[in-house]
Amino acid sequence: MRIKTKPLKISLALFIFAALLSIIFLLSNATALAIGLSQSINKTEMKFEDSLIFEIRLEWVGSQFAYLFEGPLNPYFDRLKVRQFSSSINSTGTGNSEKTIKKFSYTLLPTSSGSAKIDPIVISFISLPDSSRGQLLTEPVIINVADPIIVEESESFPLWFLAMGGFLLIGGVAAAFFLIKGGGIEEEVFTPVQIALQELAKVKEDSGTDFKKFQAGVYRLLTKFSKENYRIETAGKSEAEIETAFADTNLDETRKRQIKGWIVRAQKDKFRPAVASVGETVRLENEIRKFLESI
């Protein structure tokens, strides 16, 4: 009995195709990993009266023009504020041995005592000349800030200080009397934008890395903001109805598309498994926060 064997042309072709795919995959990963990312902070325990320096360092083999970084960084600091920011880029060597280092440096001051935080920062870039896109994400940092130092007052007070204190006390009592007589002290009123910014920070803190939970919070936030700021009811509306409703607002076309897109996507994501890439929550929170701050 004779057994005929089939030619190996198809198997060989499949093998070559699979090898090419593997090479392309490895090359794309090599491009994405060609930039080295490191970060440093000079202290994680600090006095309220001190400052700290947080630095991000990017390093790659090649010239300064090997990568294009898309827009400024948008860091979010909790209980910290920026006193000074600087960035620099420096290259050494030539040709194939050229090496470039890019640094971002933040000098930060505490705004309150307790556990301060530097959220992860998304760094987007494009490699040139092939225009391949990539993203890097820094690690979160926790800093413990001590309580402010209470300055002890001198036991002896100058007479002018006592006189001024008495005058202020009398003035304060008189002001309180007229306020109470006139109907009471008015409470501080927050605008819809201020309320939305406060709720956005809470949604981000409560959801953590759960993107579906974050989208559910974003949907509630934007639905409430649209109703209070623009008198637009978006809950349960279709994409076309939402777009028509925002057409009469004073927002420009870009912002109309942004808020409509966020509401529609959040409405869908809260009912389905939401799969997000690394840093998607950070990126989306940054975009919505910048939108609200610009209104």
C-alpha positions, 0 to 999 in steps of 0.5 A, spaced: 500 500 500 502 506 498 501 513 502 501 519 498 504 525 502 501 532 500 506 538 499 509 542 504 507 549 501 501 551 505 505 549 512 511 553 510 507 559 508 503 559 514 510 558 518 513 564 514 507 568 516 507 566 523 514 568 523 513 575 520 507 576 525 512 575 531 518 579 528 513 585 527 510 584 534 517 584 537 519 590 533 513 594 536 514 592 543 521 594 542 519 601 540 514 602 546 519 600 551 525 604 547 524 609 553 526 608 560 522 611 565 524 613 572 521 617 578 524 620 584 522 624 590 527 627 595 522 625 601 516 622 603 515 624 610 515 632 611 514 638 615 508 642 613 513 648 613 517 644 608 517 643 600 519 637 596 522 635 589 518 630 585 522 629 578 520 624 572 526 622 568 525 619 561 531 616 557 533 613 550 538 612 545 538 617 540 537 624 538 532 629 542 528 629 535 527 621 536 520 622 540 515 627 540 511 628 546 504 630 546 502 636 550 504 638 557 503 633 563 497 634 567 499 631 574 494 631 580 496 633 586 492 631 593 494 636 599 499 639 595 500 645 590 506 647 585 511 652 587 515 651 581 516 647 575 521 646 570 523 641 564 530 640 561 532 635 555 540 634 554 543 629 549 550 626 549 555 623 544 553 622 537 551 617 532 549 611 534 552 612 541 547 619 542 543 618 548 538 623 551 535 625 557 529 629 558 527 631 566 520 634 569 521 637 576 516 639 580 517 643 587 511 642 591 508 645 598 503 642 602 496 645 603 494 641 609 497 636 613 495 628 613 497 623 607 498 627 601 498 623 594 501 624 587 497 620 582 499 616 576 501 621 570 500 619 563 506 620 558 504 620 551 509 620 545 510 619 538 516 615 535 519 618 529 519 618 523 515 611 524 509 615 528 508 609 532 504 611 539 506 609 546 504 611 553 508 611 559 505 611 566 508 613 573 507 610 579 503 613 585 506 616 591 504 617 598 507 623 602 506 624 610 505 631 612 506 633 619 501 638 622 503 645 622 508 648 628 504 652 633 508 658 634 507 660 642 505 667 643 509 671 648 506 672 655 507 680 655 502 683 650 503 691 647 498 695 649 496 697 642 495 690 641 490 689 646 487 696 644 486 693 637 483 686 639 478 690 643 476 694 637 476 688 633 472 684 638 467 690 639 466 690 631 465 683 630 459 683 635 456 689 632 457 686 625 454 679 628 448 683 631 446 686 624 447 680 620 442 676 625 437 682 625 438 682 618 436 675 617 442 671 619 449 669 616 448 667 609 452 660 607 457 659 601 453 657 595 457 653 590 456 653 582 454 647 578 462 647 576 465 647 583 460 642 585 462 637 579 469 638 580 468 636 587 464 630 585 469 628 580 475 628 585 470 623 590 468 619 584 476 618 582 478 616 589 472 611 590 472 607 584 480 606 584 482 602 579 475 599 577 473 603 570 466 600 570 465 604 577 468 610 575 464 610 569 458 609 573 460 615 577 461 620 571 454 618 568 451 621 575 456 627 575 455 629 568 447 628 568 446 632 574 451 637 571 447 638 565 441 639 568 443 644 573 448 648 569 444 648 562 437 645 564 438 639 560 435 632 562 440 627 559 438 621 563 435 616 559 436 620 552 439 617 546 445 620 543 441 624 537 437 627 543 443 629 547 446 632 541 440 636 539 439 638 547 446 641 547 446 644 540 443 651 543 448 651 549 454 656 549 459 651 548 463 650 542 463 644 537 469 641 540 466 641 547 459 639 545 462 633 542 466 632 548 460 632 553 456 628 549 461 623 548 462 622 555 455 621 557 453 616 551 460 612 553 459 612 560 451 610 560 453 604 556 459 602 560 456 602 566 451 596 564 457 592 560 464 590 562 468 596 561 475 594 559 480 599 559 487 600 558 493 602 563 492 609 565 485 610 562 481 612 568 487 617 569 486 620 562 479 621 562 479 624 569 484 629 567 480 631 560 473 632 564 477 636 569 480 640 564 473 641 561 470 643 567 475 648 569 475 651 562 468 653 563 
